[in-house]
């Protein structure tokens, strides 16, 4: 059902966008290239952005594309320069590699698809253009990316999961996500994002996390947080990688256990 709904929204956005972008190439260049003083690389990214991305994110990258009204969560507003999925600290801009990863892998459980088939050169052009949409990229440089360790071989062991449950409790993750990880913690109903919009804590028992479900993906999310949301980073509140991967192990187990319980109840 979600796939059909998402596809319909994207198709509608593309159709409406096509109607609103029927000007000839010279007019488009005047409106978007000359005024923005884009390089040829960025201008190519603009063309690709209009073709693939603007139906949701809007021609100006402000998250107000023609399909946006049909989508939840709403498309990212690139003009604010705030990105959830990064390998950099929570207050930092993402690296180019972070933006490439999001384009390539998409965002699980949202309308953002995985653009796996786009040529590398086109992805790089889109990244270059996206960076022109926020003044932050002119003023700042991304902080150094997090050094991402490989997951331990015993990542799903009962012992590590048991320790991770205690880490989850110590970090008070249950206040938002609930003790069982269902997104039903006592603070859940009061949460808002940085724009004041209500935001629902993630239900770890139902689907893959938006930033990816591999151990390394979860580690990265826990260490960098989700900028623009109440989700903090735990880089300073965890002591070492053993403890961090214990937390990863427990969160991963919530979905596995929920699936096993569902099968048993049939």
C-alpha positions as a printed Julia matrix, in Angstrom:
266×3 Matrix{Float64}:
  0.0     0.0     0.0
  2.77    2.44    0.94
  4.67    1.72   -2.27
  1.6     2.43   -4.41
  0.89    5.63   -2.49
  4.48    6.79   -2.75
  4.66    6.03   -6.48
  1.42    7.9    -7.12
  2.68   10.93   -5.22
  5.97   10.95   -7.13
  4.23   10.58  -10.48
  1.83   13.38   -9.62
  4.72   15.57   -8.54
  6.55   14.86  -11.79
  3.47   15.64  -13.86
  2.79   18.9   -12.04
  6.44   19.84  -12.16
  6.54   19.18  -15.88
  3.64   21.55  -16.35
  5.33   24.27  -14.29
  8.72   23.88  -15.97
  7.65   24.09  -19.6
  9.83   27.14  -20.34
 12.54   26.64  -22.92
 16.14   25.97  -21.92
 17.21   29.6   -22.41
 14.56   30.83  -19.99
 15.48   28.17  -17.44
 19.12   29.18  -17.7
 18.22   32.82  -17.15
 16.08   32.06  -14.12
 18.23   29.46  -12.4
 21.71   29.58  -13.88
 22.6    33.21  -14.51
 21.05   34.58  -11.33
 22.67   31.9    -9.18
 26.02   32.19  -10.97
 26.2    28.43  -11.17
 29.23   26.66  -12.54
 28.67   24.28  -15.43
 28.9    21.38  -12.98
 26.28   22.95  -10.71
 24.08   23.88  -13.66
 24.1    20.24  -14.8
 23.1    19.33  -11.26
 20.26   21.85  -11.47
 18.94   20.2   -14.64
 19.05   16.78  -12.97
 17.51   18.13   -9.76
 14.57   19.55  -11.74
 14.14   16.2   -13.47
 14.46   13.84  -10.5
 14.1    15.76   -7.25
 11.99   18.9    -7.59
  8.68   17.04   -7.74
  9.06   16.53   -3.97
 11.76   18.98   -2.87
 10.56   21.89   -5.0
 12.29   23.83   -7.78
 14.04   25.98   -5.17
 14.88   23.04   -2.9
 12.64   24.35   -0.11
 10.74   21.08    0.36
  7.6    22.46   -1.26
  7.37   20.48   -4.47
  3.95   19.69   -5.97
  3.96   16.22   -4.38
  4.95   17.46   -0.91
  1.36   17.86    0.28
  0.81   14.12   -0.2
  3.98   13.01    1.61
  4.72   12.26    5.26
  7.36   12.89    6.45
  7.74   16.03    4.38
 10.59   16.36    1.87
 13.79   17.97    3.16
 14.14   21.74    2.89
 17.68   22.03    1.56
 17.75   25.81    1.98
 18.09   25.44    5.77
 21.29   23.44    5.49
 20.19   20.93    8.16
 20.71   17.27    7.29
 19.7    14.25    9.34
 21.98   11.65    7.8
 25.64   12.49    8.19
 28.95   11.04    9.31
 29.81   14.41   10.9
 28.89   15.84   14.34
 25.27   16.85   14.88
 25.87   20.59   14.36
 27.96   20.1    11.23
 27.18   20.04    7.54
 27.34   16.64    5.82
 30.26   15.62    3.65
 29.82   15.07   -0.08
 30.05   11.33    0.62
 27.12   11.63    3.05
 24.97   13.31    0.39
 25.97   10.7    -2.18
 25.05    7.9     0.23
 21.59    9.37    0.86
 20.92    9.73   -2.86
 22.17    6.22   -3.61
 20.49    4.44   -0.69
 17.4     6.6    -0.19
 15.72    7.0     3.19
 13.97    3.86    4.44
 10.29    4.2     5.23
  9.9     7.54    3.43
  9.14    8.72   -0.09
 12.86    9.28   -0.77
 13.82    6.46   -3.17
 17.23    4.9    -3.7
 18.69    6.3    -6.93
 21.05    3.39   -7.45
 21.08    3.52  -11.26
 22.15    7.12  -11.77
 25.67    7.46  -13.19
 28.26    8.62  -10.68
 28.85   11.85  -12.59
 25.16   12.75  -12.38
 25.02   12.05   -8.65
 28.06   14.25   -8.1
 26.43   17.04  -10.1
 23.26   16.81   -8.02
 25.33   17.0    -4.84
 27.14   20.07   -6.18
 23.82   21.76   -6.91
 22.21   20.84   -3.58
 25.12   22.57   -1.86
 24.26   25.83   -3.65
 20.77   25.85   -2.11
 21.92   26.81    1.39
 24.26   29.65    2.33
 25.69   27.43    5.05
 27.86   25.67    2.47
 29.43   29.01    1.52
 30.15   29.95    5.13
 31.17   26.61    6.62
 33.04   23.42    5.91
 31.91   20.02    7.18
 33.67   18.81   10.31
 35.83   15.7     9.92
 33.77   12.58    9.32
 33.33   10.02   12.05
 35.72    7.09   11.93
 33.33    4.2    11.44
 34.55    0.91   12.97
 33.47   -2.46   11.67
 30.8    -4.31   13.59
 32.03   -6.99   16.02
 31.48  -10.6    14.98
 29.24  -11.2    17.99
 26.95   -8.24   17.24
 23.78  -10.31   17.64
 24.87  -12.43   20.59
 22.51  -12.72   23.59
 25.21  -11.38   25.9
 25.74   -8.23   23.84
 21.99   -7.68   23.45
 21.5    -7.99   27.22
 24.21   -5.39   27.87
 22.7    -3.16   25.18
 19.33   -3.25   26.91
 20.97   -1.72   29.97
 22.7     0.93   27.84
 19.31    1.76   26.27
 17.87    2.24   29.75
 20.85    4.26   31.02
 20.63    6.65   28.05
 16.87    7.02   28.68
 16.03    6.06   25.11
 12.69    4.74   26.39
 11.47    8.25   27.2
 10.85    8.75   23.49
 11.06    5.3    21.9
  9.42    3.38   24.74
 10.93    0.57   26.79
 10.05   -1.89   24.03
 11.2     0.4    21.21
  7.71    0.96   19.76
  7.94    4.75   19.69
  5.44    5.05   22.54
  7.52    6.55   25.33
  6.04    9.07   27.79
  7.59   12.01   25.92
  6.52   10.85   22.47
  3.35   12.94   22.18
  5.19   16.17   23.0
  8.07   15.98   20.53
  8.55   18.49   17.73
 11.27   19.04   15.15
 13.34   22.21   14.74
 10.55   23.82   12.72
  7.94   23.15   15.4
  6.26   20.29   13.57
  5.14   17.25   15.6
  7.52   14.35   15.16
  6.92   10.71   16.01
  9.74    8.67   17.61
 10.85    5.78   15.48
  9.29    2.37   16.1
 12.27    0.01   16.05
 10.02   -3.07   16.07
  8.27   -2.44   12.75
 10.71   -1.39   10.04
 14.3    -0.66    9.13
 15.66    2.61   10.55
 15.63    5.46    8.06
 19.41    5.81    8.06
 19.94    2.08    7.4
 19.73   -1.09    9.44
 23.29   -2.39    9.14
 25.2    -2.26   12.43
 27.47    0.41   10.99
 24.46    2.51    9.94
 22.96    2.41   13.43
 26.34    3.18   14.99
 26.68    6.24   12.75
 23.18    7.46   13.67
 23.77    6.99   17.39
 27.11    8.8    17.24
 25.94   11.76   15.11
 22.25   12.12   16.01
 19.58   13.35   13.61
 19.95   17.1    13.14
 16.7    19.04   13.23
 15.0    16.42   15.42
 15.0    15.63   19.16
 17.3    12.65   18.49
 20.66   13.53   20.11
 24.07   12.06   19.47
 25.58    9.7    22.04
 29.23   10.31   21.24
 29.92   11.91   24.62
 27.46    9.92   26.72
 28.84    6.5    25.8
 32.25    5.37   26.95
 33.61    3.24   24.12
 32.77    1.22   21.02
 31.93   -1.86   23.06
 29.11    0.01   24.77
 28.01    1.64   21.51
 27.74   -1.63   19.65
 25.93   -3.14   22.64
 23.27   -0.48   22.07
 23.25   -1.27   18.35
 22.77   -4.95   19.14
 19.79   -4.32   21.41
 18.04   -1.99   18.96
 18.55   -4.5    16.14
 17.06   -7.23   18.33
 13.81   -5.29   18.81
 12.76   -5.81   15.22
 13.93   -9.42   15.11
 12.06  -10.29   18.3
  8.91   -8.5    17.13
  8.98  -10.54   13.92
  9.43  -13.78   15.8
  6.56  -12.96   18.16
  4.29  -12.14   15.21
  4.98  -15.52   13.63
  4.29  -17.34   16.88
  0.92  -15.59   17.27
 -0.37  -16.7    13.86
